[in-house]
């Protein structure tokens, strides 16, 4: 059995994460020599070097890599243990790591307010990124729960659908097509178009629909943010296809009009997912239940017209069947 202290493992983990003694020292409020001595003692206990210095950068050796994954397992285990004890004491406390696709940032933070009020002992870390980056986080097992709108083929996930996420054609108000009904999709060929970046789930869905309808829009601008696209639309640079959630605050009363184009809205859903083999923490379970229970009512309040074009008059907030799909 290797004689290593928990403190040494923490120092080692921080050094490995930052690739630097100095930055690990800053994070842990220690001096740089203390960090380097702790790592040296740990290497001695292991009997092999844990880092090698190439140029200015520290790299993990093979033994270092193995120790890092062991550390992560130990820390996760301890975190789970802490949460279970808090749960046994009748308190819900601990950290929830949530990673969501860009469109969910308009909705999820609004849900977090009431959640944190109900469970003041739970700290939340929220990461907002596109579909491709989220898949990378899943592969690295970085978070407890993921909000996605396309279920990837890998990794295996436990998936719960919870709200509609329709994609709509957004134009500036006053656009000549804004008053037309049932616009043929080919009409988009003549419009300057603003597209999300490669790796975006929105882009993939749009490209699939355009490929099916043999539509070839003129992409005038490619932007990696829904907000930047909205500003470009408002500035008259073109039209785009975005999630209806992106206009949660403005609706269609201000700068935007939803065009009634055939084939739209593209009907999609949000799913809350966790890695299939992963033991869910008490905190993650608590948030999952809260999300499934509270989100339909909140969506109804925030987006009463979710899923309908500007004046179809028909409300479509679908309360989806709460089921778990094991995606393989
Ligand atoms: P994206 O995902 O940011 O990858 O486009 C958003 C969505 O699919 O709703």
py3Dmol code that shows the C-alpha trace and the ligand (Angstrom):
import py3Dmol

protein = """\
ATOM      1  CA  UNK A   1       0.000   0.000   0.000  1.00  0.00           C
ATOM      2  CA  UNK A   2       1.408   3.375  -1.000  1.00  0.00           C
ATOM      3  CA  UNK A   3       1.800   5.849   1.846  1.00  0.00           C
ATOM      4  CA  UNK A   4       0.246   8.997   0.457  1.00  0.00           C
ATOM      5  CA  UNK A   5      -1.844  11.560   2.264  1.00  0.00           C
ATOM      6  CA  UNK A   6      -5.114  12.989   0.919  1.00  0.00           C
ATOM      7  CA  UNK A   7      -3.439  16.390   0.947  1.00  0.00           C
ATOM      8  CA  UNK A   8      -0.639  15.112  -1.328  1.00  0.00           C
ATOM      9  CA  UNK A   9      -3.206  13.657  -3.723  1.00  0.00           C
ATOM     10  CA  UNK A  10      -5.057  16.999  -3.852  1.00  0.00           C
ATOM     11  CA  UNK A  11      -1.822  18.861  -4.554  1.00  0.00           C
ATOM     12  CA  UNK A  12      -0.920  16.357  -7.253  1.00  0.00           C
ATOM     13  CA  UNK A  13      -4.386  16.549  -8.884  1.00  0.00           C
ATOM     14  CA  UNK A  14      -4.287  20.368  -9.032  1.00  0.00           C
ATOM     15  CA  UNK A  15      -0.761  20.311 -10.482  1.00  0.00           C
ATOM     16  CA  UNK A  16      -1.803  17.775 -13.128  1.00  0.00           C
ATOM     17  CA  UNK A  17      -4.913  19.780 -14.037  1.00  0.00           C
ATOM     18  CA  UNK A  18      -2.986  23.032 -14.452  1.00  0.00           C
ATOM     19  CA  UNK A  19       0.239  21.506 -15.790  1.00  0.00           C
ATOM     20  CA  UNK A  20       2.044  23.900 -13.469  1.00  0.00           C
ATOM     21  CA  UNK A  21       3.304  23.967  -9.873  1.00  0.00           C
ATOM     22  CA  UNK A  22       2.795  27.722  -9.696  1.00  0.00           C
ATOM     23  CA  UNK A  23      -0.832  27.660 -10.748  1.00  0.00           C
ATOM     24  CA  UNK A  24      -1.610  24.710  -8.477  1.00  0.00           C
ATOM     25  CA  UNK A  25      -0.013  26.669  -5.623  1.00  0.00           C
ATOM     26  CA  UNK A  26      -2.205  29.690  -6.424  1.00  0.00           C
ATOM     27  CA  UNK A  27      -5.353  27.572  -6.439  1.00  0.00           C
ATOM     28  CA  UNK A  28      -4.515  25.886  -3.147  1.00  0.00           C
ATOM     29  CA  UNK A  29      -3.139  28.997  -1.406  1.00  0.00           C
ATOM     30  CA  UNK A  30       0.232  27.304  -0.921  1.00  0.00           C
ATOM     31  CA  UNK A  31       3.727  28.351  -1.905  1.00  0.00           C
ATOM     32  CA  UNK A  32       5.250  26.946  -5.075  1.00  0.00           C
ATOM     33  CA  UNK A  33       8.119  25.126  -3.193  1.00  0.00           C
ATOM     34  CA  UNK A  34       5.516  23.469  -0.881  1.00  0.00           C
ATOM     35  CA  UNK A  35       3.640  22.113  -3.903  1.00  0.00           C
ATOM     36  CA  UNK A  36       6.781  20.842  -5.539  1.00  0.00           C
ATOM     37  CA  UNK A  37       7.965  19.163  -2.288  1.00  0.00           C
ATOM     38  CA  UNK A  38       4.568  17.445  -1.841  1.00  0.00           C
ATOM     39  CA  UNK A  39       4.699  16.120  -5.408  1.00  0.00           C
ATOM     40  CA  UNK A  40       8.280  14.972  -4.920  1.00  0.00           C
ATOM     41  CA  UNK A  41       7.326  13.062  -1.762  1.00  0.00           C
ATOM     42  CA  UNK A  42       4.381  11.492  -3.552  1.00  0.00           C
ATOM     43  CA  UNK A  43       6.619  10.376  -6.450  1.00  0.00           C
ATOM     44  CA  UNK A  44       8.963   8.826  -3.879  1.00  0.00           C
ATOM     45  CA  UNK A  45       6.062   6.964  -2.261  1.00  0.00           C
ATOM     46  CA  UNK A  46       4.907   5.720  -5.686  1.00  0.00           C
ATOM     47  CA  UNK A  47       8.457   4.813  -6.648  1.00  0.00           C
ATOM     48  CA  UNK A  48       8.235   6.420 -10.100  1.00  0.00           C
ATOM     49  CA  UNK A  49       8.263   9.962 -11.465  1.00  0.00           C
ATOM     50  CA  UNK A  50       4.779  11.430 -11.911  1.00  0.00           C
ATOM     51  CA  UNK A  51       5.710  14.377 -14.151  1.00  0.00           C
ATOM     52  CA  UNK A  52       8.315  15.153 -16.749  1.00  0.00           C
ATOM     53  CA  UNK A  53       9.305  18.662 -17.660  1.00  0.00           C
ATOM     54  CA  UNK A  54       9.511  19.328 -21.403  1.00  0.00           C
ATOM     55  CA  UNK A  55      10.459  22.923 -22.105  1.00  0.00           C
ATOM     56  CA  UNK A  56       8.390  25.027 -19.742  1.00  0.00           C
ATOM     57  CA  UNK A  57       5.513  22.602 -19.520  1.00  0.00           C
ATOM     58  CA  UNK A  58       4.896  19.781 -17.092  1.00  0.00           C
ATOM     59  CA  UNK A  59       3.626  16.542 -18.623  1.00  0.00           C
ATOM     60  CA  UNK A  60       2.221  13.541 -16.798  1.00  0.00           C
ATOM     61  CA  UNK A  61       4.176  10.321 -17.066  1.00  0.00           C
ATOM     62  CA  UNK A  62       2.255   7.070 -17.569  1.00  0.00           C
ATOM     63  CA  UNK A  63       2.337   6.499 -13.793  1.00  0.00           C
ATOM     64  CA  UNK A  64       1.119  10.098 -13.333  1.00  0.00           C
ATOM     65  CA  UNK A  65      -1.836   9.503 -15.689  1.00  0.00           C
ATOM     66  CA  UNK A  66      -2.844   6.394 -13.759  1.00  0.00           C
ATOM     67  CA  UNK A  67      -2.553   8.208 -10.445  1.00  0.00           C
ATOM     68  CA  UNK A  68      -4.640  11.111 -11.800  1.00  0.00           C
ATOM     69  CA  UNK A  69      -7.555   8.862 -12.769  1.00  0.00           C
ATOM     70  CA  UNK A  70      -7.294   7.104  -9.373  1.00  0.00           C
ATOM     71  CA  UNK A  71      -7.388  10.512  -7.638  1.00  0.00           C
ATOM     72  CA  UNK A  72     -10.495  11.490  -9.596  1.00  0.00           C
ATOM     73  CA  UNK A  73     -12.217   8.261  -8.532  1.00  0.00           C
ATOM     74  CA  UNK A  74     -11.249   8.825  -4.889  1.00  0.00           C
ATOM     75  CA  UNK A  75     -12.469  12.451  -4.899  1.00  0.00           C
ATOM     76  CA  UNK A  76     -15.731  11.554  -6.652  1.00  0.00           C
ATOM     77  CA  UNK A  77     -16.270   8.733  -4.142  1.00  0.00           C
ATOM     78  CA  UNK A  78     -15.689  11.106  -1.234  1.00  0.00           C
ATOM     79  CA  UNK A  79     -18.021  13.701  -2.745  1.00  0.00           C
ATOM     80  CA  UNK A  80     -20.744  11.058  -3.142  1.00  0.00           C
ATOM     81  CA  UNK A  81     -20.153   9.955   0.427  1.00  0.00           C
ATOM     82  CA  UNK A  82     -20.502  13.535   1.702  1.00  0.00           C
ATOM     83  CA  UNK A  83     -23.751  13.944  -0.205  1.00  0.00           C
ATOM     84  CA  UNK A  84     -25.162  10.661   1.102  1.00  0.00           C
ATOM     85  CA  UNK A  85     -24.324  11.657   4.669  1.00  0.00           C
ATOM     86  CA  UNK A  86     -25.980  15.043   4.156  1.00  0.00           C
ATOM     87  CA  UNK A  87     -28.977  13.205   2.752  1.00  0.00           C
ATOM     88  CA  UNK A  88     -29.090  10.873   5.768  1.00  0.00           C
ATOM     89  CA  UNK A  89     -29.105  13.972   7.958  1.00  0.00           C
ATOM     90  CA  UNK A  90     -32.098  15.210   5.988  1.00  0.00           C
ATOM     91  CA  UNK A  91     -30.169  17.959   4.207  1.00  0.00           C
ATOM     92  CA  UNK A  92     -29.667  18.193   0.477  1.00  0.00           C
ATOM     93  CA  UNK A  93     -26.247  19.615  -0.036  1.00  0.00           C
ATOM     94  CA  UNK A  94     -23.291  19.341  -2.326  1.00  0.00           C
ATOM     95  CA  UNK A  95     -22.308  20.419  -5.802  1.00  0.00           C
ATOM     96  CA  UNK A  96     -24.286  19.960  -9.008  1.00  0.00           C
ATOM     97  CA  UNK A  97     -22.362  20.125 -12.257  1.00  0.00           C
ATOM     98  CA  UNK A  98     -24.687  20.958 -15.089  1.00  0.00           C
ATOM     99  CA  UNK A  99     -23.716  21.278 -18.758  1.00  0.00           C
ATOM    100  CA  UNK A 100     -26.288  22.612 -21.206  1.00  0.00           C
ATOM    101  CA  UNK A 101     -26.487  23.422 -24.909  1.00  0.00           C
ATOM    102  CA  UNK A 102     -26.591  27.069 -25.874  1.00  0.00           C
ATOM    103  CA  UNK A 103     -30.364  27.326 -26.302  1.00  0.00           C
ATOM    104  CA  UNK A 104     -31.004  26.053 -22.766  1.00  0.00           C
ATOM    105  CA  UNK A 105     -29.186  29.037 -21.273  1.00  0.00           C
ATOM    106  CA  UNK A 106     -32.332  31.070 -21.871  1.00  0.00           C
ATOM    107  CA  UNK A 107     -34.425  28.733 -19.771  1.00  0.00           C
ATOM    108  CA  UNK A 108     -32.355  26.759 -17.268  1.00  0.00           C
ATOM    109  CA  UNK A 109     -30.984  29.717 -15.242  1.00  0.00           C
ATOM    110  CA  UNK A 110     -34.568  30.815 -14.615  1.00  0.00           C
ATOM    111  CA  UNK A 111     -35.283  27.417 -13.151  1.00  0.00           C
ATOM    112  CA  UNK A 112     -32.177  27.546 -10.972  1.00  0.00           C
ATOM    113  CA  UNK A 113     -33.507  30.495  -8.935  1.00  0.00           C
ATOM    114  CA  UNK A 114     -36.433  28.598  -7.379  1.00  0.00           C
ATOM    115  CA  UNK A 115     -34.314  25.438  -7.138  1.00  0.00           C
ATOM    116  CA  UNK A 116     -31.561  27.185  -5.128  1.00  0.00           C
ATOM    117  CA  UNK A 117     -34.189  28.801  -2.919  1.00  0.00           C
ATOM    118  CA  UNK A 118     -35.681  25.402  -2.136  1.00  0.00           C
ATOM    119  CA  UNK A 119     -32.266  23.748  -1.641  1.00  0.00           C
ATOM    120  CA  UNK A 120     -29.895  26.454  -0.317  1.00  0.00           C
ATOM    121  CA  UNK A 121     -27.196  23.857   0.456  1.00  0.00           C
ATOM    122  CA  UNK A 122     -26.703  22.960  -3.206  1.00  0.00           C
ATOM    123  CA  UNK A 123     -24.046  24.805  -5.199  1.00  0.00           C
ATOM    124  CA  UNK A 124     -24.363  24.781  -8.952  1.00  0.00           C
ATOM    125  CA  UNK A 125     -21.773  24.981 -11.660  1.00  0.00           C
ATOM    126  CA  UNK A 126     -23.406  25.667 -15.031  1.00  0.00           C
ATOM    127  CA  UNK A 127     -21.521  25.219 -18.307  1.00  0.00           C
ATOM    128  CA  UNK A 128     -23.094  26.465 -21.558  1.00  0.00           C
ATOM    129  CA  UNK A 129     -21.677  25.177 -24.816  1.00  0.00           C
ATOM    130  CA  UNK A 130     -22.590  23.724 -28.209  1.00  0.00           C
ATOM    131  CA  UNK A 131     -23.532  20.157 -29.045  1.00  0.00           C
ATOM    132  CA  UNK A 132     -20.044  19.047 -30.086  1.00  0.00           C
ATOM    133  CA  UNK A 133     -18.330  20.425 -26.970  1.00  0.00           C
ATOM    134  CA  UNK A 134     -20.985  18.829 -24.796  1.00  0.00           C
ATOM    135  CA  UNK A 135     -20.229  15.453 -26.341  1.00  0.00           C
ATOM    136  CA  UNK A 136     -16.583  15.951 -25.367  1.00  0.00           C
ATOM    137  CA  UNK A 137     -17.605  16.728 -21.770  1.00  0.00           C
ATOM    138  CA  UNK A 138     -19.674  13.535 -21.739  1.00  0.00           C
ATOM    139  CA  UNK A 139     -16.729  11.502 -22.997  1.00  0.00           C
ATOM    140  CA  UNK A 140     -14.616  12.936 -20.160  1.00  0.00           C
ATOM    141  CA  UNK A 141     -17.366  12.385 -17.560  1.00  0.00           C
ATOM    142  CA  UNK A 142     -17.066  16.021 -16.502  1.00  0.00           C
ATOM    143  CA  UNK A 143     -20.625  16.755 -15.352  1.00  0.00           C
ATOM    144  CA  UNK A 144     -23.581  15.237 -13.481  1.00  0.00           C
ATOM    145  CA  UNK A 145     -26.366  16.144 -15.911  1.00  0.00           C
ATOM    146  CA  UNK A 146     -26.476  17.329 -19.505  1.00  0.00           C
ATOM    147  CA  UNK A 147     -29.218  19.172 -21.343  1.00  0.00           C
ATOM    148  CA  UNK A 148     -29.085  18.337 -25.018  1.00  0.00           C
ATOM    149  CA  UNK A 149     -31.403  18.414 -28.005  1.00  0.00           C
ATOM    150  CA  UNK A 150     -29.943  15.562 -29.989  1.00  0.00           C
ATOM    151  CA  UNK A 151     -29.045  12.268 -28.378  1.00  0.00           C
ATOM    152  CA  UNK A 152     -25.591  11.217 -29.555  1.00  0.00           C
ATOM    153  CA  UNK A 153     -24.950   7.585 -30.490  1.00  0.00           C
ATOM    154  CA  UNK A 154     -22.063   7.545 -27.996  1.00  0.00           C
ATOM    155  CA  UNK A 155     -21.750   7.419 -25.011  1.00  0.00           C
ATOM    156  CA  UNK A 156     -24.650   5.392 -23.570  1.00  0.00           C
ATOM    157  CA  UNK A 157     -27.051   7.754 -21.847  1.00  0.00           C
ATOM    158  CA  UNK A 158     -30.120   7.661 -19.625  1.00  0.00           C
ATOM    159  CA  UNK A 159     -32.311  10.256 -21.317  1.00  0.00           C
ATOM    160  CA  UNK A 160     -35.503  12.047 -20.220  1.00  0.00           C
ATOM    161  CA  UNK A 161     -37.285  14.291 -22.731  1.00  0.00           C
ATOM    162  CA  UNK A 162     -38.754  17.342 -20.999  1.00  0.00           C
ATOM    163  CA  UNK A 163     -39.616  20.290 -23.275  1.00  0.00           C
ATOM    164  CA  UNK A 164     -40.064  21.251 -26.881  1.00  0.00           C
ATOM    165  CA  UNK A 165     -37.205  23.096 -28.568  1.00  0.00           C
ATOM    166  CA  UNK A 166     -38.599  24.215 -31.935  1.00  0.00           C
ATOM    167  CA  UNK A 167     -36.338  25.839 -34.505  1.00  0.00           C
ATOM    168  CA  UNK A 168     -37.926  28.799 -36.261  1.00  0.00           C
ATOM    169  CA  UNK A 169     -36.988  31.141 -39.102  1.00  0.00           C
ATOM    170  CA  UNK A 170     -36.181  34.508 -37.603  1.00  0.00           C
ATOM    171  CA  UNK A 171     -36.126  37.762 -39.586  1.00  0.00           C
ATOM    172  CA  UNK A 172     -36.103  41.428 -38.641  1.00  0.00           C
ATOM    173  CA  UNK A 173     -39.562  42.948 -38.180  1.00  0.00           C
ATOM    174  CA  UNK A 174     -40.589  44.686 -41.353  1.00  0.00           C
ATOM    175  CA  UNK A 175     -38.984  41.958 -43.505  1.00  0.00           C
ATOM    176  CA  UNK A 176     -41.012  41.578 -46.747  1.00  0.00           C
ATOM    177  CA  UNK A 177     -41.721  37.887 -45.985  1.00  0.00           C
ATOM    178  CA  UNK A 178     -42.984  38.653 -42.465  1.00  0.00           C
ATOM    179  CA  UNK A 179     -46.576  39.206 -43.652  1.00  0.00           C
ATOM    180  CA  UNK A 180     -46.688  36.194 -45.973  1.00  0.00           C
ATOM    181  CA  UNK A 181     -48.218  32.837 -45.024  1.00  0.00           C
ATOM    182  CA  UNK A 182     -47.049  29.363 -45.887  1.00  0.00           C
ATOM    183  CA  UNK A 183     -43.891  30.559 -47.633  1.00  0.00           C
ATOM    184  CA  UNK A 184     -42.328  27.852 -49.826  1.00  0.00           C
ATOM    185  CA  UNK A 185     -38.986  26.756 -48.379  1.00  0.00           C
ATOM    186  CA  UNK A 186     -37.222  27.543 -51.701  1.00  0.00           C
ATOM    187  CA  UNK A 187     -37.917  31.232 -51.049  1.00  0.00           C
ATOM    188  CA  UNK A 188     -35.039  31.061 -48.529  1.00  0.00           C
ATOM    189  CA  UNK A 189     -32.604  30.588 -51.430  1.00  0.00           C
ATOM    190  CA  UNK A 190     -32.870  34.296 -52.174  1.00  0.00           C
ATOM    191  CA  UNK A 191     -32.251  35.435 -48.607  1.00  0.00           C
ATOM    192  CA  UNK A 192     -28.859  36.246 -47.086  1.00  0.00           C
ATOM    193  CA  UNK A 193     -28.515  33.675 -44.320  1.00  0.00           C
ATOM    194  CA  UNK A 194     -26.657  33.661 -41.007  1.00  0.00           C
ATOM    195  CA  UNK A 195     -25.497  30.217 -39.907  1.00  0.00           C
ATOM    196  CA  UNK A 196     -24.264  28.806 -36.578  1.00  0.00           C
ATOM    197  CA  UNK A 197     -20.733  27.360 -36.402  1.00  0.00           C
ATOM    198  CA  UNK A 198     -19.705  23.794 -37.300  1.00  0.00           C
ATOM    199  CA  UNK A 199     -20.362  21.576 -34.262  1.00  0.00           C
ATOM    200  CA  UNK A 200     -23.669  23.282 -33.466  1.00  0.00           C
ATOM    201  CA  UNK A 201     -26.730  21.046 -33.178  1.00  0.00           C
ATOM    202  CA  UNK A 202     -28.895  23.848 -34.573  1.00  0.00           C
ATOM    203  CA  UNK A 203     -26.725  23.953 -37.686  1.00  0.00           C
ATOM    204  CA  UNK A 204     -26.932  20.185 -38.161  1.00  0.00           C
ATOM    205  CA  UNK A 205     -30.741  20.245 -37.949  1.00  0.00           C
ATOM    206  CA  UNK A 206     -30.962  23.159 -40.401  1.00  0.00           C
ATOM    207  CA  UNK A 207     -28.560  21.539 -42.854  1.00  0.00           C
ATOM    208  CA  UNK A 208     -30.526  18.275 -42.742  1.00  0.00           C
ATOM    209  CA  UNK A 209     -33.792  20.055 -43.543  1.00  0.00           C
ATOM    210  CA  UNK A 210     -32.221  22.137 -46.322  1.00  0.00           C
ATOM    211  CA  UNK A 211     -30.584  19.049 -47.849  1.00  0.00           C
ATOM    212  CA  UNK A 212     -33.964  17.257 -47.866  1.00  0.00           C
ATOM    213  CA  UNK A 213     -35.692  20.219 -49.553  1.00  0.00           C
ATOM    214  CA  UNK A 214     -32.722  20.850 -51.891  1.00  0.00           C
ATOM    215  CA  UNK A 215     -32.436  24.362 -50.490  1.00  0.00           C
ATOM    216  CA  UNK A 216     -29.092  26.126 -50.908  1.00  0.00           C
ATOM    217  CA  UNK A 217     -29.141  29.329 -48.921  1.00  0.00           C
ATOM    218  CA  UNK A 218     -26.498  32.019 -49.369  1.00  0.00           C
ATOM    219  CA  UNK A 219     -24.584  31.917 -46.101  1.00  0.00           C
ATOM    220  CA  UNK A 220     -23.433  35.452 -45.620  1.00  0.00           C
ATOM    221  CA  UNK A 221     -22.096  35.077 -42.121  1.00  0.00           C
ATOM    222  CA  UNK A 222     -21.181  32.261 -39.767  1.00  0.00           C
ATOM    223  CA  UNK A 223     -21.426  33.023 -36.057  1.00  0.00           C
ATOM    224  CA  UNK A 224     -20.775  30.919 -32.967  1.00  0.00           C
ATOM    225  CA  UNK A 225     -23.419  32.470 -30.755  1.00  0.00           C
ATOM    226  CA  UNK A 226     -27.210  32.712 -30.841  1.00  0.00           C
ATOM    227  CA  UNK A 227     -27.021  36.190 -29.319  1.00  0.00           C
ATOM    228  CA  UNK A 228     -24.598  37.427 -31.987  1.00  0.00           C
ATOM    229  CA  UNK A 229     -26.918  36.000 -34.660  1.00  0.00           C
ATOM    230  CA  UNK A 230     -29.864  37.861 -33.147  1.00  0.00           C
ATOM    231  CA  UNK A 231     -27.897  41.114 -33.252  1.00  0.00           C
ATOM    232  CA  UNK A 232     -26.937  40.445 -36.884  1.00  0.00           C
ATOM    233  CA  UNK A 233     -30.595  39.810 -37.782  1.00  0.00           C
ATOM    234  CA  UNK A 234     -31.681  42.985 -35.999  1.00  0.00           C
ATOM    235  CA  UNK A 235     -28.913  44.822 -37.842  1.00  0.00           C
ATOM    236  CA  UNK A 236     -30.357  43.699 -41.177  1.00  0.00           C
ATOM    237  CA  UNK A 237     -27.542  41.325 -42.162  1.00  0.00           C
ATOM    238  CA  UNK A 238     -29.890  38.476 -42.979  1.00  0.00           C
ATOM    239  CA  UNK A 239     -32.242  35.849 -41.616  1.00  0.00           C
ATOM    240  CA  UNK A 240     -31.460  32.714 -39.645  1.00  0.00           C
ATOM    241  CA  UNK A 241     -32.896  29.610 -38.053  1.00  0.00           C
ATOM    242  CA  UNK A 242     -32.688  29.592 -34.276  1.00  0.00           C
ATOM    243  CA  UNK A 243     -34.412  27.938 -31.357  1.00  0.00           C
ATOM    244  CA  UNK A 244     -37.570  29.730 -30.306  1.00  0.00           C
ATOM    245  CA  UNK A 245     -36.109  29.814 -26.795  1.00  0.00           C
ATOM    246  CA  UNK A 246     -33.568  32.413 -27.965  1.00  0.00           C
ATOM    247  CA  UNK A 247     -36.340  35.011 -28.113  1.00  0.00           C
ATOM    248  CA  UNK A 248     -37.689  34.126 -24.686  1.00  0.00           C
ATOM    249  CA  UNK A 249     -37.350  37.756 -23.499  1.00  0.00           C
ATOM    250  CA  UNK A 250     -38.183  39.687 -26.663  1.00  0.00           C
ATOM    251  CA  UNK A 251     -40.861  37.505 -28.254  1.00  0.00           C
ATOM    252  CA  UNK A 252     -41.938  38.851 -31.619  1.00  0.00           C
ATOM    253  CA  UNK A 253     -43.116  42.201 -30.394  1.00  0.00           C
ATOM    254  CA  UNK A 254     -39.732  43.912 -30.757  1.00  0.00           C
ATOM    255  CA  UNK A 255     -37.041  43.464 -33.360  1.00  0.00           C
ATOM    256  CA  UNK A 256     -37.914  40.014 -34.660  1.00  0.00           C
ATOM    257  CA  UNK A 257     -40.540  38.302 -36.776  1.00  0.00           C
ATOM    258  CA  UNK A 258     -41.001  34.542 -37.102  1.00  0.00           C
ATOM    259  CA  UNK A 259     -41.427  33.648 -40.779  1.00  0.00           C
ATOM    260  CA  UNK A 260     -44.136  31.131 -41.627  1.00  0.00           C
ATOM    261  CA  UNK A 261     -41.976  28.908 -43.860  1.00  0.00           C
ATOM    262  CA  UNK A 262     -43.020  25.421 -44.966  1.00  0.00           C
ATOM    263  CA  UNK A 263     -41.186  22.715 -43.036  1.00  0.00           C
ATOM    264  CA  UNK A 264     -40.889  24.962 -39.956  1.00  0.00           C
ATOM    265  CA  UNK A 265     -40.769  24.906 -37.052  1.00  0.00           C
ATOM    266  CA  UNK A 266     -38.281  22.044 -37.020  1.00  0.00           C
ATOM    267  CA  UNK A 267     -39.663  20.073 -34.108  1.00  0.00           C
ATOM    268  CA  UNK A 268     -37.042  19.107 -31.587  1.00  0.00           C
ATOM    269  CA  UNK A 269     -36.917  18.481 -27.874  1.00  0.00           C
ATOM    270  CA  UNK A 270     -34.649  19.046 -24.990  1.00  0.00           C
ATOM    271  CA  UNK A 271     -33.513  16.012 -23.087  1.00  0.00           C
ATOM    272  CA  UNK A 272     -31.895  15.840 -19.706  1.00  0.00           C
ATOM    273  CA  UNK A 273     -29.294  13.116 -19.774  1.00  0.00           C
ATOM    274  CA  UNK A 274     -26.770  11.402 -17.553  1.00  0.00           C
ATOM    275  CA  UNK A 275     -24.120   8.835 -18.385  1.00  0.00           C
ATOM    276  CA  UNK A 276     -25.755   5.394 -18.317  1.00  0.00           C
ATOM    277  CA  UNK A 277     -23.260   3.687 -16.013  1.00  0.00           C
ATOM    278  CA  UNK A 278     -22.832   6.611 -13.651  1.00  0.00           C
ATOM    279  CA  UNK A 279     -24.142   6.487 -10.109  1.00  0.00           C
ATOM    280  CA  UNK A 280     -26.233   9.651  -9.836  1.00  0.00           C
ATOM    281  CA  UNK A 281     -25.576  11.788  -6.784  1.00  0.00           C
ATOM    282  CA  UNK A 282     -28.434  12.694  -4.445  1.00  0.00           C
ATOM    283  CA  UNK A 283     -28.085  16.291  -5.611  1.00  0.00           C
ATOM    284  CA  UNK A 284     -28.316  15.342  -9.302  1.00  0.00           C
ATOM    285  CA  UNK A 285     -31.392  13.169  -8.608  1.00  0.00           C
ATOM    286  CA  UNK A 286     -32.987  16.081  -6.752  1.00  0.00           C
ATOM    287  CA  UNK A 287     -32.393  18.467  -9.653  1.00  0.00           C
ATOM    288  CA  UNK A 288     -33.607  15.936 -12.213  1.00  0.00           C
ATOM    289  CA  UNK A 289     -36.920  15.533 -10.369  1.00  0.00           C
ATOM    290  CA  UNK A 290     -37.264  19.290  -9.968  1.00  0.00           C
ATOM    291  CA  UNK A 291     -36.588  19.895 -13.666  1.00  0.00           C
ATOM    292  CA  UNK A 292     -39.102  17.281 -14.818  1.00  0.00           C
ATOM    293  CA  UNK A 293     -41.771  18.547 -12.437  1.00  0.00           C
ATOM    294  CA  UNK A 294     -41.336  22.305 -12.744  1.00  0.00           C
ATOM    295  CA  UNK A 295     -40.239  22.951 -16.318  1.00  0.00           C
ATOM    296  CA  UNK A 296     -43.590  22.492 -18.129  1.00  0.00           C
ATOM    297  CA  UNK A 297     -45.311  25.073 -15.926  1.00  0.00           C
ATOM    298  CA  UNK A 298     -42.406  27.491 -16.187  1.00  0.00           C
ATOM    299  CA  UNK A 299     -42.278  27.124 -19.979  1.00  0.00           C
ATOM    300  CA  UNK A 300     -45.975  27.846 -20.142  1.00  0.00           C
ATOM    301  CA  UNK A 301     -45.402  31.074 -18.195  1.00  0.00           C
ATOM    302  CA  UNK A 302     -42.310  32.202 -20.104  1.00  0.00           C
ATOM    303  CA  UNK A 303     -43.142  31.027 -23.588  1.00  0.00           C
ATOM    304  CA  UNK A 304     -46.896  30.684 -23.870  1.00  0.00           C
ATOM    305  CA  UNK A 305     -46.586  30.398 -27.655  1.00  0.00           C
ATOM    306  CA  UNK A 306     -43.843  27.778 -27.668  1.00  0.00           C
ATOM    307  CA  UNK A 307     -43.936  25.716 -30.825  1.00  0.00           C
ATOM    308  CA  UNK A 308     -46.357  27.839 -32.836  1.00  0.00           C
ATOM    309  CA  UNK A 309     -45.712  30.420 -35.531  1.00  0.00           C
ATOM    310  CA  UNK A 310     -46.488  34.042 -34.690  1.00  0.00           C
ATOM    311  CA  UNK A 311     -50.250  33.883 -35.125  1.00  0.00           C
ATOM    312  CA  UNK A 312     -51.395  30.325 -35.576  1.00  0.00           C
ATOM    313  CA  UNK A 313     -53.234  30.783 -32.279  1.00  0.00           C
ATOM    314  CA  UNK A 314     -52.724  27.236 -31.262  1.00  0.00           C
ATOM    315  CA  UNK A 315     -50.828  26.505 -28.095  1.00  0.00           C
ATOM    316  CA  UNK A 316     -48.476  23.593 -28.151  1.00  0.00           C
ATOM    317  CA  UNK A 317     -46.646  23.327 -24.851  1.00  0.00           C
ATOM    318  CA  UNK A 318     -46.503  19.604 -24.763  1.00  0.00           C
ATOM    319  CA  UNK A 319     -46.150  17.961 -21.431  1.00  0.00           C
ATOM    320  CA  UNK A 320     -44.055  15.079 -22.581  1.00  0.00           C
ATOM    321  CA  UNK A 321     -44.385  11.658 -21.173  1.00  0.00           C
ATOM    322  CA  UNK A 322     -41.789  11.425 -18.426  1.00  0.00           C
ATOM    323  CA  UNK A 323     -39.924   8.338 -19.319  1.00  0.00           C
ATOM    324  CA  UNK A 324     -36.380   7.194 -19.343  1.00  0.00           C
ATOM    325  CA  UNK A 325     -34.883   6.007 -22.566  1.00  0.00           C
ATOM    326  CA  UNK A 326     -31.670   4.095 -22.367  1.00  0.00           C
ATOM    327  CA  UNK A 327     -29.922   5.234 -25.521  1.00  0.00           C
ATOM    328  CA  UNK A 328     -27.520   2.676 -26.982  1.00  0.00           C
TER     329      UNK A 328
END
"""
ligand_1 = """\
9
LIG
P -26.258 24.114 -30.382
O -27.446 23.417 -29.690
O -25.788 25.246 -29.506
O -25.226 23.016 -30.520
O -26.727 24.624 -31.711
C -28.607 24.124 -29.473
C -29.793 23.229 -29.671
O -29.614 22.138 -30.246
O -30.896 23.632 -29.273
"""
view = py3Dmol.view(width=600, height=400)
view.addModel(protein, "pdb")
view.setStyle({"model": 0}, {"cartoon": {"style": "trace"}})
view.addModel(ligand_1, "xyz")
view.setStyle({"model": 1}, {"stick": {}})
view.zoomTo()
view.show()
